[in-house]
Every structure is written in C-alpha cells, then in structure tokens.
C-alpha cells in the first residue's frame, strides 16, 4: 500500500497560503493541512480558487476547541467558533478539523495552571457536552472532528490516548474521532499498546520527531527519523489496525522556519519514505 502524505502549513511558516498550496502540489504531496491564521489572512474565496487551480486535497483544518474555559459564556463562544470552523472545513473540503479540547499551555510544564477551576470529571463533562453539541452539524456537513490529546506537559485535560478515547466514546458520533500526534505522545511508554485501542477511531496521524530530553521546547520539533520517537514502529502499529488516512508532517521549529523551504519539503518526504520502508519490514513481522 502506498501512503498518503500531507504537509502542515506551520512547517513553512513564512510562506503565504497560495505559496504553500502551489509548492506542496509541485513537490507531490497528496494533501495540505490548512492553518486557520494563514487561511484567514488569504481569504476563503481566494483559497478555494487556489485549491482548484492546484488540485491538492485538504487533510485537515487546524485548530479548534479549548472548551474548558472558566465561564459558560466563554465555552459557548468556543462552540460557536468551532461551528464556524466546520462551515469553513466543508467549503475547502477538509477531511477533519483538529480539535484541542482543553486549553494548551504556551510552554512545556505550564499545564497545571490551566484547570480554570475544573476538576478532571467536570472538564470531561464540559468537553463531551461541547462535542455533542457540535456533532450534528459535523454530521450534516460531512466533516470529521479529530480530538488531539496533547502531552501532559502542555495540556491539563485530555493528555493521553486513553482520555481522548473515553471522551470520543461518550460523544458517540461517527464524526468524532482521534488525531494522533507523534511529537506529543510518541515517547509514551505504552504508545504501541494504546494505538491498538484506536481501531475505528483514528482519523489522522501527525508526524514529527522530538529530542531525547523531556520536556522539549514547543519549537524544537525534529524531522522524521532525527530524534527519539520510534516512528517506524508507530506507523507499523497504526497500519496494523487498518488506518489508511493521511500522514501529516507538522514541524514547529525556529531552525526550520529560517531554512530553505524547497530543501525542507524534499527532505521531509525523503525521510518519511525511509521511515515508511522501515515500518513495512516491521509490519511483515507482526
């Protein structure tokens, strides 16, 4: 099976939306992961025009969520915002919206400050309530909502696959699933076992590597195969459960943002291809 490879716009942070679309297409990426800030700066109508000119798929729209605000008014505003994002995703043909249900810390080690006075159970109830309110529109528009657990160093609530899966099962909608981020969770002790539980729930996989030290800086992402994450094993594991969706390369890196993007696009693809070949050999032994 050939993989489907997507590139996230944050990787080429200094390019504009049309530059991303054109250059990802010419570098033979199958899809683009659209970031809302770039899309907003460019305009929806123009974005649709560019996407038609360079017929690349849209793997995802990033990001929505943050439902664990301290007041009900703020939570309703976040739900309303996600409804708007669902409409946008439908217009540009995004397969899913990345949903970060809690409030992500701007830097590692700050997640304890983001409880907003909620207990874990209250936070889960709040997140489930929000996603249940959103799922009818998602179902009507044919847009998936992919809950992304962030590492506990960056997220107070929904920081593991187990917690994300519990939320998704409580929402109980075919349009609500999970996004696995290898930078966030790739070094978790039970990652391969946890992936087994994602069969029928995995909507997307974000690919990047991270340094051996933990916690790592938010802007120290490494290219596939450069760091400590067992990417080949993870990819073999998601393939084993039948995942056939996009592998989206997403790099937050000050170093890479200042580099030559044409070289970066080529290198990302070459590195992922190498990891994929390793996963192929591992899959044959599973």
Secondary structure, 3 states (H helix, E strand, C coil): CCCEEEEEHHHHCCCCHHHHHHHHHHCCCCEEEEEHHHHHHHCHHHHHHHHHHCCCEEEEEEEEECCCCCCHHHHHHHHHHHHHHHHHHHHHCEEEEEEECCCCCCCCCCHHHHCCCCCHHHHHHHHHHHHHHHHHHHHHHCCEEEEECCCCCCCCCCCCHHHHHHHHHHHCCCCEEEEEEHHHHCCCCCHHHHHHCCCCCEEEEEECECCCCCCCCCCECECCCCCCCCHHHHHHHHHHCCCCCEEEECCCEHHHHCCCHHHHHHHHHHHHHHHHHHHHHHHCCC
